[in-house]
């Protein structure tokens, strides 16, 4: 097993914090309120990438973090954490989405030099892709 720093369990980010374009490319973010839930829909036209990323959040070196949300759409969908704007931690490899909502529950441990991270949810090299995310949250564990 892994030894981790003991952190109080608390929410760090919520759906409202998932609002930045992951890359400055030709695609759109739409913020919706369907079924009483706020969601973000990514509409990709770019040949390279379309995605949405969270605001940066502080890390405790060696701390454990959980990322949970629901997603649906038509894309091979990936999730990663960018630590200190340089280290990539893959949380979910390319996964085919459908019209049905799927629950994602991913975890990572901050590297010893971890100061802050952003979560990026994206589709790589898929012009015409679309996906929607709701109930996004990041928690310290």
Buried (B, 14 or more C-beta within 10 A) or exposed (E): EEEBBEBEEEEBBEBEBBEBBBBEBEBEBEEEEEEEEBBBBBBBEBEEBBBBBBBBBEBBEBBBBBBBBBBBBBBBBBBBBBBBEEEEBEBBEEEEBEEEBBEBEBEBBBBEEBBBBBBBBBBBEBEEBBBBBBBBBBBBB
